[in-house]
Amino acid sequence: MFAQIAIGSILITLTILVTAGFIGVAIAAGHRIGDRLLKGHRMLRLVAFITAMTLWMVAALSIAVWLWAVAFMLIGVFKTPEGALYFSAVSFTTLGFGDVLLDKPWRLLSGFIAANGLILFSLITAFLIEAVRRVHQAPE
């Protein structure tokens, strides 16, 4: 049980750090190109900005899912990358089909990965809403 708590806590910390790094880069990029977003075809540029920011944050989420999948492979829970990635993606999004379950010695990690997904989706949603609000409220 303690190994599960340690592994889960480490992975949650790592994925938060990765996501925070992605958010930091996105903020820096937003500051660099912010003035250009407000000139010319504002709506087209706003759509491009939202799309780019969203895809960038999806990349952060993808890395988080891959980190979990690699961890599952390293501790021997899954033998194939496909199985580890499938379980990670389904659990991380809290979809949880239930067709693949972790063995009893590792099942506590299911809760950790689901909580991790909730935390990161919430963090990214808040970031994207704030980014769009700031760009939308900027003077023309």
C-alpha positions in Angstrom: 0.0 0.0 0.0 2.8 2.4 0.9 4.5 1.8 -2.4 1.3 2.7 -4.2 0.9 5.9 -2.3 4.5 6.9 -2.9 4.3 6.1 -6.7 1.0 7.8 -7.0 2.2 10.9 -5.2 5.4 11.1 -7.2 3.5 10.8 -10.5 0.9 13.4 -9.5 3.8 15.8 -8.6 5.6 15.1 -11.8 2.5 15.6 -14.0 1.6 18.9 -12.1 5.2 20.1 -12.7 5.0 19.2 -16.4 1.6 20.9 -16.8 2.8 24.0 -14.9 5.8 24.2 -17.2 3.5 24.0 -20.2 1.3 26.8 -18.7 4.4 28.9 -18.1 5.5 28.5 -21.7 2.0 29.3 -22.9 1.9 32.5 -20.7 5.3 33.6 -22.1 4.1 33.0 -25.7 0.9 34.9 -24.9 2.9 37.9 -23.7 5.1 37.8 -26.7 2.3 37.7 -29.3 -0.4 39.4 -27.3 -0.2 42.7 -29.1 -0.4 41.0 -32.5 -3.5 39.2 -31.6 -5.4 42.4 -31.3 -4.5 43.8 -34.7 -5.9 43.0 -38.1 -8.4 40.1 -38.2 -9.0 39.9 -34.5 -11.5 37.1 -34.6 -9.4 34.9 -36.9 -6.3 35.5 -34.7 -8.4 34.8 -31.5 -9.5 31.5 -33.0 -5.9 30.6 -33.9 -4.8 31.6 -30.4 -7.4 29.5 -28.6 -6.7 26.5 -30.9 -2.9 26.8 -30.4 -3.3 27.1 -26.6 -5.7 24.2 -26.4 -3.5 21.9 -28.5 -0.5 22.9 -26.4 -2.4 21.9 -23.2 -3.5 18.7 -24.8 0.2 17.9 -25.3 0.7 18.4 -21.6 -2.1 16.0 -20.8 -0.7 13.5 -23.3 2.7 13.6 -21.5 0.9 13.0 -18.2 -0.9 10.0 -19.6 2.4 8.7 -21.0 4.2 9.1 -17.7 1.5 7.0 -16.0 1.7 4.4 -18.8 5.5 4.2 -18.5 5.3 3.8 -14.7 2.8 1.0 -15.1 5.2 -0.7 -17.5 8.1 -0.2 -15.1 6.4 -1.7 -12.1 5.2 -4.6 -14.2 1.5 -4.0 -14.1 1.2 -4.1 -17.9 3.3 -6.1 -20.4 2.5 -4.0 -23.5 2.7 -0.2 -24.1 -0.8 -0.4 -25.7 -2.4 -1.9 -22.5 -0.6 0.6 -20.3 -1.5 3.5 -22.4 -5.1 2.4 -22.8 -5.6 2.0 -19.1 -3.8 5.3 -18.4 -5.9 7.3 -20.8 -9.2 5.7 -19.7 -8.4 6.2 -16.0 -6.9 9.6 -16.4 -10.0 10.9 -18.1 -12.1 9.2 -15.3 -14.0 7.4 -18.0 -13.1 4.1 -16.4 -14.7 1.5 -18.8 -13.9 -1.2 -16.3 -12.8 -3.7 -18.9 -9.2 -3.5 -17.6 -8.6 -3.4 -13.9 -5.3 -3.3 -11.9 -4.4 -6.4 -9.8 -5.1 -6.0 -6.1 -1.5 -5.1 -5.2 -1.7 -2.0 -7.5 -5.4 -1.1 -7.6 -5.0 1.9 -5.4 -3.1 3.6 -8.3 -6.4 3.7 -10.2 -7.7 6.3 -7.7 -4.5 8.3 -7.9 -4.6 8.5 -11.7 -8.2 9.5 -11.7 -7.6 12.2 -9.1 -4.6 13.3 -11.2 -6.7 13.7 -14.3 -9.3 15.7 -12.4 -6.7 18.0 -11.0 -5.0 18.6 -14.3 -8.2 19.0 -16.4 -9.4 21.6 -13.8 -6.1 23.4 -13.8 -5.9 23.6 -17.6 -9.6 24.6 -17.9 -9.0 27.5 -15.5 -5.9 28.5 -17.4 -7.6 28.5 -20.8 -10.7 30.4 -19.5 -8.4 33.1 -18.0 -6.3 33.3 -21.2 -9.3 33.8 -23.4 -10.8 36.3 -20.9 -7.7 38.4 -20.9 -7.4 38.4 -24.7 -11.0 39.1 -25.2 -11.1 42.0 -22.7 -7.9 43.6 -24.1 -8.6 47.0 -25.7 -8.8 47.0 -29.4 
